[in-house]
């Protein structure tokens, strides 16, 4: 009887240690892969054809443009304003009218959304470029994204083996989106 209790106790301890070690290993690996689900980004007014009250908002994937107005150089309110403008000094250097890279307008494209069974993908499409704005998987679907200089691929997959792929390519042609 005592021998049976010792074997049962040894088996219980070994099983408990194995389960604990397995759980700790899986938990450690999974903790590094967990992420917050992506948030949807509002579509701009130009894409919808109307006014958008959220035009001033930015998403976590796009930073707002810095202000170009010189707000730090404003004069205080108590400073008297001159009644006549100061005389202009003649310039001895030729004016440089060439556009500088810093002043060039940012690339702007058309924002288009594509819905699939696996989720929704939003691209900004230009004449010879494309940019992924957001990709949101549907419930019970997972997502993977691959990017390259001439294509973007978004895969939505399910545990049962179902996969939906959204391809956007623009190699020597305007961007084309294909859902497979």
C-alpha positions in Angstrom: 0.0 0.0 0.0 2.8 2.4 0.9 4.6 1.6 -2.3 1.5 2.4 -4.4 1.1 5.8 -2.6 4.8 6.6 -3.3 4.3 5.8 -7.0 1.1 7.8 -7.2 2.8 10.8 -5.5 5.8 10.6 -7.8 3.6 10.3 -10.8 1.5 13.4 -9.7 4.6 15.5 -9.0 6.2 14.5 -12.4 2.9 15.3 -14.3 2.5 18.6 -12.5 6.0 19.6 -13.3 5.6 18.7 -16.9 2.4 20.6 -17.3 3.8 23.6 -15.6 6.9 23.6 -17.7 4.9 23.2 -20.9 2.5 26.0 -20.0 5.4 28.3 -19.1 7.1 27.6 -22.5 3.9 28.1 -24.5 3.0 31.2 -22.5 6.5 32.7 -23.1 6.4 32.1 -26.9 2.8 33.4 -27.2 3.4 36.5 -25.1 5.9 37.7 -27.7 3.4 37.3 -30.6 0.2 38.8 -29.2 -0.7 42.2 -30.6 -3.6 44.7 -30.4 -6.0 44.4 -33.3 -5.6 47.1 -35.9 -7.9 50.1 -35.8 -9.9 51.3 -38.7 -8.8 54.6 -40.2 -11.4 57.1 -41.3 -11.7 57.6 -45.1 -10.9 61.2 -46.2 -13.5 63.5 -47.6 -11.9 63.4 -51.0 -12.4 59.7 -51.3 -16.1 59.9 -50.2 -16.9 63.0 -52.2 -18.1 65.1 -49.3 -17.1 66.9 -46.1 -15.5 64.8 -43.4 -15.6 66.1 -39.8 -12.6 63.9 -39.0 -10.2 65.4 -41.6 -8.0 66.8 -38.8 -7.5 63.4 -37.2 -4.5 61.2 -37.9 -4.1 57.4 -37.5 -1.4 55.5 -35.7 0.1 54.6 -39.1 0.4 58.2 -40.4 1.9 61.2 -38.7 0.4 64.6 -39.2 2.3 67.1 -41.4 4.2 69.7 -39.4 2.8 73.2 -39.4 4.4 75.5 -41.9 3.2 78.7 -40.3 5.8 80.6 -38.3 3.8 80.7 -35.0 7.0 81.2 -32.9 7.8 84.5 -34.7 4.5 86.4 -34.0 4.8 89.8 -32.4 3.3 90.5 -29.0 0.0 92.3 -28.9 1.4 95.3 -27.1 3.9 96.1 -29.9 2.9 99.1 -31.9 2.3 98.5 -35.6 4.1 100.8 -38.0 1.8 103.0 -40.2 4.0 102.5 -43.3 5.8 99.4 -44.4 9.6 99.5 -44.1 11.4 100.3 -47.4 12.6 97.2 -49.3 16.3 96.6 -49.7 17.4 95.6 -53.2 18.5 92.1 -53.4 21.9 91.4 -55.0 21.5 87.6 -55.2 19.5 86.0 -58.0 16.2 84.5 -56.8 16.1 80.7 -56.8 12.8 79.6 -58.2 13.5 75.9 -58.4 11.4 73.8 -56.1 13.3 72.3 -53.2 12.7 68.7 -52.1 11.6 70.0 -48.7 8.9 72.1 -50.2 7.5 69.6 -52.7 4.0 68.5 -52.1 3.4 65.2 -50.4 2.3 62.3 -52.7 -1.5 62.1 -52.6 -3.5 59.3 -54.0 -7.0 57.9 -53.9 -8.1 55.9 -50.8 -9.9 52.8 -51.7 -11.3 50.1 -49.5 -11.7 46.4 -50.4 -13.9 44.1 -48.4 -13.4 40.3 -48.3 -14.8 37.4 -46.3 -11.6 37.5 -44.2 -11.5 41.3 -43.5 -11.1 44.7 -45.0 -8.0 46.3 -46.7 -7.6 50.0 -47.4 -5.0 51.2 -49.9 -3.9 54.7 -51.0 -3.4 54.4 -54.7 -1.3 56.9 -56.7 -0.3 56.9 -60.4 2.8 54.7 -59.9 2.7 53.8 -56.3 0.5 52.4 -53.5 0.5 52.4 -49.7 -1.3 50.2 -47.3 -3.5 52.4 -45.0 -5.0 49.6 -42.9 -5.9 46.0 -42.8 -8.5 44.7 -40.4 -9.3 41.0 -40.1 -12.9 39.8 -39.6 -13.7 37.9 -36.3 -12.0 34.5 -36.1 -9.6 35.4 -38.9 -5.9 36.1 -38.7 -3.8 38.4 -40.9 -0.3 38.6 -42.4 1.1 41.5 -44.5 4.1 41.4 -46.9 5.4 44.5 -48.7 7.8 45.2 -51.4 8.8 48.1 -53.6 6.3 47.1 -56.3 3.6 45.1 -54.5 1.7 44.6 -51.2 0.1 41.3 -50.2 -2.4 40.9 -47.3 -3.5 37.3 -46.3 -6.5 36.6 -44.2 -6.6 33.0 -42.9 -8.8 30.9 -40.7 -8.1 27.8 -38.6 -10.0 25.6 -41.1 -7.4 26.3 -43.8 -9.4 29.0 -45.7 -7.2 31.8 -47.0 -8.1 35.0 -48.8 -5.3 37.0 -50.4 -5.4 40.7 -51.5 -2.7 41.7 -53.9 -1.8 45.2 -54.9 0.8 45.5 -57.7 2.2 48.5 -59.6 5.3 47.3 -61.5 5.5 49.5 -64.6 1.7 50.1 -64.5 -0.8 51.9 -62.3 -1.7 50.0 -59.1 -4.0 47.1 -59.6 -5.8 45.2 -56.8 -6.6 41.5 -57.1 -8.5 39.4 -54.5 -7.8 35.7 -54.6 
